[in-house]
Amino acid sequence: MAAVFAVALVVFMLVNRGSRVHDTVSDADNPAALVGASTDTRIKSFQALVRAHPKDSRGYGLLADAYLQKVRETGDASYYTRAGAVLHTALRLNPRDPAALTGASTLALARHDFRGGLDYAEQARMAAPYVVKPLGDIVDAQVELGRYAEARRTLHLMVDAQPNLASYARVSYWRELHGDLPGAIRAMKLAVSAGGQAAENVAYVQTLLGNLYFTVGRLDDSREAYRTALARFPGYVPASAGLAGVEAAHGRFSIAIRRYRDAVARLPLPQYVVALGETELAAGRRAAARRDLALVGAEEKLLQANGVNTDVDLALFEASHGSPTRAVVLARRAWAQAPSVRSADALGWALTRAGRPAEGLRFGHRALALGSRDPMFLFHAGLSASAAGRAGEARAYLARSVALNRRFSPLYAPRAERALAEMAGGRLQVTG
Amino acid sequence: MRARVLLIAVALFALLAASASAHPLGNFSINHLDRLRVSGDRVDVTYILDQAEIPTFQERGLSSDAVLAKKRAEVERGLVLTVNGARVPLAVAGPGQISFPPGQGGLKLTRVVLPLVARVSHPRSVQLHDGTFPGRIGWKAIVAQPGSGTDVHSSVSSGDPTSGLRSYPKSALRSPLDERDATLSVKPGNGSLTAPKGPDQGEATTHNRSGDGFAGVFADAAAGRGVLVFFLLAALAWGAMHALSPGHGKTMVAAYLVGTRGRARHAVALGATVTVTHTMGVFALGVVTLLLSQWILPEQLYPWLNLVSGLMVVVIGAAVLRKRVASSQFPVPSHHHHGHHHHHPADGGRRTADISPKGIIAMGASAGLIPCPSALVVLLAAIAQHQIALGLLLITMFSLGLAATLTGLGLVVVYANRLTSRINMSGRLVAALPAVSALVIVGAGCVLTAHAVPQLV
């Protein structure tokens, strides 16, 4: 009796924590009325919908979709947890619910589980062959897994079925990966003009358009695109970080650092922290850079503890700013899991930094095999070739890395130019 | 007894282990809560900050004083109190507390509690805007609490499902609260507060009570927690049943009443005294905890408290054990009653002793001074849950149950006289039982102590 009581007491106290609020919202039974509503409104309404119809898997699917959108807007990863729990319930109620399967796919992709994401998306496709949304996840997974030919076929299906923001943005990325930057810009402009349900979606493609302009060196257009994105979705961190990048490219490091610092203060994702640290290094603020880059190490620990796979980004970080040996381990794992051009670039750069440039250059070639004109890919391949003693190849890669945007990176663009100058000097000495 | 102690020890371990897991609102989050209390001449705001791993890491290298000063500056900048349409400065009412509880991945969290106060006169409308840490994700909330001399209608809830940003609702159907504004209309009154129970829900009125821990429990009960009533009744029943287990002086009560030819009122007085003293040790621990938590952050307090309670259980067990050994070495006529009452052997020679109030209190105190380990363990579990007030309430109910049984027993003895004394409860097993139970108490104490030590180093 007493033991039962004690256990029940503890259970009661645990359950009792935070089960106090029971809100109800009317007009939630009509999801169609919510088109164009803010994400918060949609979340609130779908929460009420689910409470009103707890046995209907469809409500959970809608709610999970709104939660995933919320993460895109705020970076608040606690909504991933919520989305995961809601999707679990939905799939228990109906294992073939297309919206829930699509949500599960998107969530898996967000956690960089590309195979799991592909699996869910294909199940969603089977459950609802005429719904277009799962195709986007299938394309994303195929691209990340390095299956570019399959991705191209899926993408055709998707664009034909629904030429909208989601499909145009993916066409743009596919073209960018294959080095067709003007085509990528055209497609991204179409994505912007197609518009989207949430303001964040449009701000996102506008930011991507800004990134493309930046890559081809059209800094003013780039800044304009980021500003438009910020006007569309105030405080949008990816666009703020983009603006910081433009400032850095103009050599205005103090402004750039301030902007990056602001972005990092709101959303300290590793990519913004790395950009901040590298701009500080370019500005000669080594102590501040060391301090800020240490944050990436802390985030690495947290991501590992949470089972999130960010091997490619961390491998690049470790190769440039940390332990190249560790970078090789991370990049090998990434390559084994998803042999994409991104992981090839990371592995190649890691191997070169770890003192194996010949091997590194082989992966550098793979990274560029599709025809990519990514300046970082070219920079990495150029330094690998240089270290491997292949000066001609190195010169070609490095020249191409700075050809479009002389200031593609505040830290690496000057290094590429310096390497080119040294090689030119070296040749002059030899010939002269 | 053994099973119960083990079960609760296991529950405690699980709870402590869980405290070192991921921040439920994400590693980037900065969560803050304002507790707002409007009285006739002052407005009190307690600002509580719970900062996750990443922002804490970004401030590494700063001393804790520097971090606290930084947070204070942010609060002074962002927290705007408007009374009767005019902005009123909020002054820092104490040094504030800062601690760095362990988070995920070997990183730390930051926890700050900052008391603020504004002097006002005749407040009619009060607005609080919390503009601290703009743009940062996390749980943002303002809760209203009843003040003194006022009758307040609040736009924000009086309930805090996070227990002061210590635990967050886990329901996937609920978003983190994002509440930065509170509007209160104030009239002179007797410390009542009318506030929504939760977002989009009806209103509930609570009243100011001296110990706001208890007030919280009652407020929760008023908010529709029928479960609480069940637990109170269960605690009462458990106390009543528990009095029948060995070692609660009931045989002594019986013997005393038999020996002194006591009457019904003596039985009642004795039962009550035993119960009061018996629970006092447990109760004192809880009260001390409540008082200390006003001055020390619970995160800093609980590890010490865990250690102290662990050691206390060890000492209690050792004392009981010593007594068992002593009583078996010096058999007295009454040892087969297996109670800890050898101070007052119920031998025939004292039967003519007078009954004085002093005697009854001394009697009851000597029987009840050793706290009941089971009651202590319930309180410890409640402390581990940061639910001290609930724990105290349950202990009170438990005591009442205990008192009822002891008194009832006394009454039976008084009326049936001499009957009880003839019941023979001797036998090897029964004789060994008290010693075994004492050993179990010592063991449980050692386990609790062993678990408390690593938290302190």
Boltz contact constraints between the chains, C-beta under 6 A:
constraints:
  - contact:
      token1: [A, 1]
      token2: [B, 241]
      max_distance: 6.0
  - contact:
      token1: [A, 2]
      token2: [B, 4]
      max_distance: 6.0
  - contact:
      token1: [A, 2]
      token2: [B, 238]
      max_distance: 6.0
  - contact:
      token1: [A, 3]
      token2: [B, 3]
      max_distance: 6.0
  - contact:
      token1: [A, 3]
      token2: [B, 4]
      max_distance: 6.0
  - contact:
      token1: [A, 3]
      token2: [B, 7]
      max_distance: 6.0
  - contact:
      token1: [A, 5]
      token2: [B, 234]
      max_distance: 6.0
  - contact:
      token1: [A, 5]
      token2: [B, 238]
      max_distance: 6.0
  - contact:
      token1: [A, 6]
      token2: [B, 4]
      max_distance: 6.0
  - contact:
      token1: [A, 6]
      token2: [B, 8]
      max_distance: 6.0
  - contact:
      token1: [A, 7]
      token2: [B, 7]
      max_distance: 6.0
  - contact:
      token1: [A, 10]
      token2: [B, 11]
      max_distance: 6.0
  - contact:
      token1: [A, 10]
      token2: [B, 381]
      max_distance: 6.0
  - contact:
      token1: [A, 12]
      token2: [B, 227]
      max_distance: 6.0
  - contact:
      token1: [A, 13]
      token2: [B, 385]
      max_distance: 6.0
  - contact:
      token1: [A, 13]
      token2: [B, 387]
      max_distance: 6.0
  - contact:
      token1: [A, 17]
      token2: [B, 167]
      max_distance: 6.0
  - contact:
      token1: [A, 18]
      token2: [B, 161]
      max_distance: 6.0
  - contact:
      token1: [A, 18]
      token2: [B, 169]
      max_distance: 6.0
  - contact:
      token1: [A, 20]
      token2: [B, 159]
      max_distance: 6.0
  - contact:
      token1: [A, 20]
      token2: [B, 161]
      max_distance: 6.0
  - contact:
      token1: [A, 20]
      token2: [B, 198]
      max_distance: 6.0
  - contact:
      token1: [A, 21]
      token2: [B, 198]
      max_distance: 6.0
  - contact:
      token1: [A, 21]
      token2: [B, 199]
      max_distance: 6.0
  - contact:
      token1: [A, 23]
      token2: [B, 199]
      max_distance: 6.0
  - contact:
      token1: [A, 23]
      token2: [B, 200]
      max_distance: 6.0
  - contact:
      token1: [A, 43]
      token2: [B, 175]
      max_distance: 6.0
  - contact:
      token1: [A, 47]
      token2: [B, 173]
      max_distance: 6.0
  - contact:
      token1: [A, 50]
      token2: [B, 173]
      max_distance: 6.0
  - contact:
      token1: [A, 74]
      token2: [B, 137]
      max_distance: 6.0
  - contact:
      token1: [A, 76]
      token2: [B, 26]
      max_distance: 6.0
  - contact:
      token1: [A, 76]
      token2: [B, 137]
      max_distance: 6.0
  - contact:
      token1: [A, 77]
      token2: [B, 26]
      max_distance: 6.0
  - contact:
      token1: [A, 78]
      token2: [B, 25]
      max_distance: 6.0
  - contact:
      token1: [A, 78]
      token2: [B, 26]
      max_distance: 6.0
  - contact:
      token1: [A, 82]
      token2: [B, 172]
      max_distance: 6.0
  - contact:
      token1: [A, 85]
      token2: [B, 172]
      max_distance: 6.0
  - contact:
      token1: [A, 86]
      token2: [B, 172]
      max_distance: 6.0
  - contact:
      token1: [A, 235]
      token2: [B, 135]
      max_distance: 6.0
  - contact:
      token1: [A, 266]
      token2: [B, 135]
      max_distance: 6.0
  - contact:
      token1: [A, 268]
      token2: [B, 28]
      max_distance: 6.0
  - contact:
      token1: [A, 268]
      token2: [B, 54]
      max_distance: 6.0
  - contact:
      token1: [A, 298]
      token2: [B, 57]
      max_distance: 6.0
  - contact:
      token1: [A, 301]
      token2: [B, 105]
      max_distance: 6.0
  - contact:
      token1: [A, 302]
      token2: [B, 27]
      max_distance: 6.0
  - contact:
      token1: [A, 302]
      token2: [B, 104]
      max_distance: 6.0
  - contact:
      token1: [A, 302]
      token2: [B, 105]
      max_distance: 6.0
  - contact:
      token1: [A, 305]
      token2: [B, 104]
      max_distance: 6.0
  - contact:
      token1: [A, 305]
      token2: [B, 105]
      max_distance: 6.0
